[in-house]
Amino acid sequence: MAEHLLIVEDEDELRDRLQRIFTDEGYSVDVVGDGESAIKLYDEGLYDAVITDIILPGIDGIELLRRIKERSQDQCVIIMTAYASLDTAVKALKAGAYDYLIKPLMYEEIKQSVRNALREKSLCVENVILKKEIERRYDFGKVIGESPEIQAIIDDVRKISDSRSNVLLLGETGTGKELFARAIHYNSSRKDKPFIPINCSAIPENLLESELFGYAKGAFTGATSAKRGLLEAADHGTVFLDEIGDLPVSLQSKLLRVLDDHEIRPLGSIHGRKVDLRIVAATNRDLGNEIKHNRFREDLYYRIAVVTLRLPALRERTGDVQTLALHFVKKYSAEVGKQVASIDDAAMRLLMSYAWPGNIRELQNIIERGVLLSGDRIISPAHLPEELRSAEKHEYFDGARLLSIEEYTKDFILRHQPRHNEQQIADMLGITRKALWEKRKKWGLKRD
């Protein structure tokens, strides 16, 4: 459908010329010669852009602009005038004009101005639609799970989402900490402001400070221009500090200063910049133990842990395994264009009895694999990984003793390293290779 333009110009020759130009460009064009007629026509139809002269019979172009903006604040209005002055330009722009063009018109210039205005309007509409889609995606009703454990967490998140308080999310890798961080943000009054996720373990330590705080021009060799940090980019929004337990102690003190003073000082700068941030942090570490060994600042802990929520591991909410698995079947079937509809009983029993060291992320990866390998409408044990098919109770129990997730993960790594490389083992556990390396280092496990 052609974009609809309204042109308001009292000179007959110019008005006709503009109508022909834009009609030839494929637009639907209405033209009038005065402001009153323009308002009447505007109230009867929908226009993608309005082009108006300033000097008009009756109400002038500036007043016409104001009345249009009263009716539709996001309407694109382009002002034309043969009597350019700083005063009229300022009035037009203050009243909300998209552009201000001086006669005699350069026709390519006005065509480009209209194209730019319509492109910007389209982006604004897409942005509104995207925001609504994001809000729907992170609505609490979209969190998959009916178990009492997950419903209790959802209830707590509902209560604290719209507060200003910082939140600490605790839980194993793959339990959905970022999903809940986004749910907190998009269900708060900050939802129209930035949500900036930062993985503290994924950015090299020598780059992390400049990424977080930014730097001034000349702060170090190669700093040829100033750079705004991620914390400043999140002003009035939410910062999600994932794996905050991996944040170097040297940067913990700088982050504490930001939380105390609400001010960021870029590297190499003597001037601070005020910011309004809400921190949602997450970790799979025991921060109490990290504090005891001087690897995490106690004062920072109390600043970020105003509200602490522990997300249950998947083995603690086994009633949700089937619900989640069927959800992922539907999701990945649609993505790859297959007609996989379900999981057979034998495969579901394997999924229900598995310990899930990688939690939801591991389940998600296994179901994606099953959908890809399935040649029919159902996932069977043959479509599941070998380690899951061969998993028996004795893999998770030592006599009558239930293995801890740490013990199971260590055993899992040792059993699978002869047949799989590092990336494959990390994928099966639902963790990064760096996290796998840290576990090896912690437990003294050598690679084969």
N, C-alpha and C positions, 0 to 999 in steps of 0.2 A: 504494500500500500504506500502511495506517494506521501511524503511529508507535506504538511499543510502550512502555508505561509500567509500572513496578513501584512500587506504593504500599505502604509499611510503616507501619502504624498499629495500636496495640493497642486503641484505643477503637472499638467496633463501629459506633456510630452515625456517627462522623466518617469512618471507613474506607468505609462504604457510601455516605455522601454524596459523598466524593471520587470513588469509582468511578463513580457516576451522572453527576457533573458532567463528568468527562473522557470517559466513553463518549458522552455527548451531544455533546461537542465533536468526536467522530470518531476518538478514540484507541482503540487496543486496550489494555485495562487488566487487569493481574493485581494481586491484593491479598493481603497476609499480615499476621499480627498480631504477629510476633516476628522478631528478628534472625537466629536460626538457620534458620528457614524461608525467610527472604529470601535467605540465602547459597545454600541448596540450590536454590531456584528460579532464582536468578541464574546459577548454574553450568549450568543446563539450557537456558537461552534467551538471546536477544539483546534488550537493552533500549536504547531511545533515551534514556531518562531514568529516574532513580530518585528518589522522594520519600519521605523517612523522618522519623519522629519521633525525638527524642533519647532520651526515656525509654521503654524497651522491656523486656519480659521477657527475661532472659538477657543477651546482649551488647547494649550500648546503641547509639544511632545513630552516635556518633563512631567506635566500634570497627567498626561495620558499614561506615561510609564508608571507613575505612582498608583493610579487607579487599577492598572493591570496587575501590579504587584500585590495590591490589596485582595484581588480576586484569586491570584495564583502566584505564590511567592517564588516558585521555581521556574516561572515562564522566562524564556530567553527573549530579550528585547534589545535590538540594535538601533542606536541613535544615529541620524544623519543631520548634518547642518552645513550651511554655506557661510555661517557667521560664527566661526570657531573662536572661542575664548576660554581662558583657564577657568573662569567662573562657571560657565555652562558645562564644561567637561566635568568639573568637580561635582556639580549638582546631579548630572546624569549618572555618574558612577556611584555616588552616595545613594541615589534612589534605586540602584540595582541594575543599571544598564550592563549588558554583556560586553558591548563594544561601542566605540564612539568614532564615527567616520566623517571625514571632511569633504565637502563638495568642492570642485567637481569630482565625482566619484570615479575611481578606478574600478571597472566592473569585475576584474579578476579579484580585486581586493575584497569587494563586498560578497562575491560568491564564496571566497575562502572563509570569510568571517561567518557566513551562514553555515558552511560545512563544519567549522570548528564548534560553533554553538550547538548544532545538532549532535555532533559526536560527544560533546561534554554532557549534554542532557541524557544521551543514551547511556553513558557510563554511570551517571548518577542513578538512573533507573535500575541498571544492572547491580549497582552497589547496594541499593535498598533491597532488591530481591535477594542478593547474596546474604545480606545481614539477616533477613528474615529466615532464610534457609538454614543459616548457621544457628540461629536461636532455636529453630525447630529441632535441629540435629542434637543440640545439647540440652533440650528440654528433659526434665527428670523422667518423664514417661518413656524416653528413648533409651534409658539405662536398662540393659538386659539383665533380668534376674528377679526371681520371686522368693528367694530364700530369706528367712528372717534376718540373717547376717547382713545381706546387701540392702534390704529394705531399711534396716536401722541406720545404715550409713547415709542412705538417701534422705531420710528424715532429718538427720543432723545437718546435712549439706543445705537442705531447704532453709533451715533456721539461721544459718550463718552467712548465706550467700550475699545478702545485701548489706552486710555490716562493713565497716572499714578495717576490721581486725585481720591481721596476718594469720595465715593458716599453714600448718605443717601436716603433710600427708605421709603416713608411714605405711610401708608394705613391701612385699617382695617384688622383684622385677616381673613385669607383665601383669600386674593386678589392676591396671587401669588408672594409675595416678594422674596421668595427663588428662584423661577423659573427665575425671572429677574436677581437676583444676579448671578446665574449660567450662564445665557446667557451673562452677562457682562464679566465674567471670560473666558468662552470658546470661546468668539469672540475677545479675546485680545492676545497680544504677550506672556502672562503668561499662556496660555492654557495648556502647557505641564508641568507646575509646579502645586503644590498642591492647591486644593480648600478645605478649612477647614471651615465647618459650625459649629458655636457655638451658642447654645440657652442660652442666659444669664439668662433667667428665669427658665430654667429646671435644672440647676446645683445648688445644695445647696450652700449658700453663704460661708460657712466655707470651701468648697472644690474648689470654683471657682478660687481663686487666684492661687492655686497650679496647677490647670488644665490649666490655661492660661499661667502662667509664668514658670511652672516647679519648681523643688527644688533641692538643693544640698544634698548629703549624709549627714545625721546627722542634717538636718535642724530642725527636730522636732522628737518627739518620734515615732518610727515606720518607719522613713525614712532611711531604711537600704541600699539604693542605690540611686543614682541620677536619676531624671526623667526629660525628656525633655518636656517642655510645648507645648501647641497647637500653640501658636504664633510662637515659634521657628520652629515647624514642618512645618509651612506654608511659610518658608523663600523662597523668590523670587516668591511666589504665591499670592493667595487672601484669606483673612479671611472674612467670612460672620458672622457678629455679629448680630444675630437675637434678637429682643426684647432688644435692647441696652438701652432703657429707664429704664429697670429693673436692670441695672448694678449698684451695690452699689457705693456710692460716694467715698468710700475709694479706690476702684479699678479704678475709673475713673481717678484719679490723676496718677496712675501707667500707665494706658493706654496712657494718654496724654504724659507722659515721653517717652514711646516707639515711639510714632508718632513724637515727637520733635527730639529725639536723634538717632532714628533708632537702638536702642539697648535694649536688654532684660536682666534683671538681675533676675535669679532664686531665689526663697526663700532660705535664708541661705548662699548665695554666695556673695562674694565681687567683683566678676568679671562679667562684662557685655559681652554679645555676640551680635555682629552686625547682623541685619536682614534687609531684603528688603521686605516690605509688602505693599499690597494695601488693604485698608479697604473698604468693602461694608457693611454698617450698615442698620438695618431696625427697625422700631417701629410703633406701633399703638397708641402711646401716643402723646400728645401735648407737645413737648419738650420745647416750649416757656413758657408754664405754669409750666413745671417741673423746668425750670431755675428760674422763678419768685419765686417759693417756695423752692429754694435751694436744690432741689433733683437731679439736673443735672448741671454739670459745663458748664458755658457759653463758656469758652475757648476750652473745648473738643468739644462742639457743632460745633464751627466754623472750627475745624480741620477735623471733619468727614463729614460736610455738604458742601464740596467744590462744589459738584453737588447734588442738591436735586430734587428727582422725586416723585411725588405723584401718586400712583396707584389708579385708580377709583374703587369704590365699584361696585358690580354686579348690584345693583339697578340703578346705573348711566349709565350702558351700557346694558340695557335690550334687545337691538337688538342682543346681543351675547348669550342670554340664550338658544335659540333654537340651535344655532350652537354648543355650549358647551355640551348641553344635548345629542345631537345626537352623538357627538364625544365620550362621556363617554359610551353611549349605545354600540357603536362598540367596544370600548376598553374592557369593562367588559364581553360582550358576548364572545369575543375571549378568555378571561382569564378563564372563567368557562365552555367553550365549549357548549354554548347555541346558538340558532338561532334567538335571539331577534333582529328584524331589525329596529324597529321604535317606536314612541310614538304616541298614538292616539290624535285626536284634543282636546278632553275634558281634557286629562292629560296635554297636552301642554299649554292649557289656564291657568290651575292651576299653572304651572311652571312660565308662563310669568307674572302672576299677583301677585306672592309671593314677599315678601320684601327682602328675602335672607340675614338675619342678619349674617349668617356664610359665606356668599359670595360663591366663587367657590368651596371651600372645602365642604360646606354644599350641594351644588348641586351635586358634585361628589358622596358624601355618599348616597344621595337619589336615584340617578340613579343606583348606585351599588345595593342598596336594591331592586329597581324595577326590575332589570335584574334577581336577584336571585329568586324573588317571582313570576315572570311572567312564566306562564306555556305554553304560546304560543309565537307567533312571534311579539307581540306588547305589549307595556306597557300602561296600562289603569289607570284611577284614583284609582281603587281598589288596585293597586300595590304601591301607594304612601302613605306616613305616614298620620295618622289620622289628625294631626294638620295642615298639608298642605291641605288636602281635605276639611276640615271645615273652612279654612281661607277665610274670606270675606273682602271686602273693609273696613268695619268698624274697622277691627283689625289694620289697618295701618293709618286710618284717625280719627281724633277727630272733628266731624263736618266738617268744611271746612279746618281744619288745618292738614297738613301732619305731622305725627309724625317723630321725629328725630330717627336715628338708635339707639341711646342710650335709648330713651323712649320706642321704640318698643322692644328692647332687655330686658329691665326691665319688661315690660308687659309679654313678652314671658316666662321668668323665673317664674313669679308668676302664670301664667295660667297652666304651665305644671308640676310644682313641686308636686302637689297632686298625679299625676299619674305616674311620672317618677323619677328615682333616679338621683344622681348627674352626674354620668358618661353618662347616656342617654341624659340628658339635654345638657351637654358639647358637646357630639357628634352631636346633632341636630344643635347646634350653630356653630359647626366647630372650637371649642376652647378646650384648656386643662382644666382639673379640677382645676388646680391652677388659671388659668385665670378666671374661673367661681367663685371661692372663692374670688378673688380680686374684682370682680364686686359686689358680695354680700356685701363685706365689705365696698366698696365705697358708695353703695346706702343704706346701713343699712337693707338689706333684710335677714330675718331669715329663716332657713330651717323649713319645716313642720316636 
